[in-house]
Amino acid sequence: MAFIQYFSQAESESLVNSFAHKLENYGMIIPKRFEHSKQLYAEFHNSNNKQYSKVNLLISWVNQNQKKCSIEIWSDEPFARDKTLCRKVHNEISQLIKPFYSSSQNELN
């Protein structure tokens, strides 16, 4: 399973308000049950002639007072493969939802 995690900073105290429009503009689908949740879940579907893939994304609070959150991206693809849809989505999403770095924190991907 391919899994990538990084940390970011929300724009507001609502994950939906901070990130939903960016994810939807990217082409991700947010199930209705997450519109008022403390977490934000989204799916990205890619179908082509050879395979059908789905990438999952979950944004959760690490510290809501400081607006710090965790971004987790995963799929059923083998992680060792170089060109997975999971890596592609991570690279593109991390341009829309910028990683948060601090001197005491290491990147976890």
C-alpha positions in Angstrom: 0.0 0.0 0.0 1.3 3.4 -0.9 1.1 5.9 2.0 2.4 9.5 2.3 1.9 11.9 5.2 2.9 15.5 5.7 1.8 18.4 7.8 0.3 21.7 6.8 -1.3 24.9 8.2 -5.1 25.5 7.8 -6.4 28.9 6.8 -9.2 28.8 9.4 -10.5 26.7 12.3 -12.5 24.6 9.8 -10.8 22.0 7.6 -13.7 22.1 5.1 -13.5 25.9 4.8 -9.7 25.8 4.5 -9.2 23.0 2.0 -12.5 21.7 0.3 -12.4 24.2 -2.5 -8.8 23.4 -3.4 -9.4 19.6 -3.4 -12.6 19.9 -5.4 -10.9 22.2 -8.0 -8.2 19.6 -8.2 -10.8 17.0 -9.1 -11.3 15.2 -5.8 -14.7 14.1 -4.5 -15.7 14.9 -0.9 -18.5 12.6 0.3 -21.4 14.6 1.8 -21.0 13.0 5.2 -17.7 14.9 5.7 -19.1 18.4 5.0 -19.5 19.1 8.8 -16.9 16.7 10.2 -13.8 17.5 12.2 -11.8 15.6 9.6 -11.9 16.0 5.8 -11.9 13.0 3.6 -11.6 13.1 -0.2 -11.2 10.6 -3.1 -9.5 10.9 -6.4 -10.5 8.5 -9.1 -8.4 7.8 -12.2 -9.5 5.4 -14.9 -7.7 4.7 -18.1 -7.6 1.7 -20.5 -5.2 -0.3 -18.4 -6.2 0.2 -14.8 -8.6 1.9 -12.4 -7.1 3.6 -9.4 -8.4 5.5 -6.4 -6.4 7.7 -4.1 -7.7 8.6 -0.7 -6.9 11.7 1.3 -7.6 12.5 4.9 -6.9 15.8 6.6 -7.0 15.8 10.4 -6.2 18.2 13.1 -2.8 17.9 14.9 -3.4 21.1 16.9 -6.6 23.0 16.1 -5.6 26.0 18.2 -2.4 26.5 16.1 -4.3 25.4 12.9 -1.8 22.6 12.2 -3.1 19.5 10.5 -1.9 16.2 9.1 -2.4 15.3 5.4 -2.5 11.6 4.7 -2.6 10.3 1.1 -2.9 6.6 0.3 -3.9 4.0 -2.3 -3.7 0.3 -2.8 -0.8 0.6 -5.2 2.5 -0.9 -4.3 4.6 1.8 -2.6 7.9 0.6 -4.1 6.7 1.4 -7.6 8.1 4.7 -8.8 5.3 6.2 -10.8 2.2 5.6 -8.7 -1.0 7.7 -8.8 -0.6 8.2 -5.1 2.8 9.9 -5.6 1.4 12.0 -8.5 -1.5 13.2 -6.4 0.8 13.9 -3.4 3.1 16.0 -5.6 0.3 18.0 -7.0 -1.7 18.4 -3.8 1.4 19.5 -1.9 1.6 22.4 -4.4 -2.0 23.4 -3.5 -1.8 22.6 0.3 1.7 23.6 1.2 3.7 21.5 3.7 4.4 23.1 7.1 8.0 22.8 8.3 9.5 23.7 11.6 13.0 23.3 12.9 11.8 20.6 15.4 9.8 18.6 12.9 11.0 16.1 10.2 9.1 15.4 7.1 7.4 12.0 7.3 7.4 10.9 3.7 
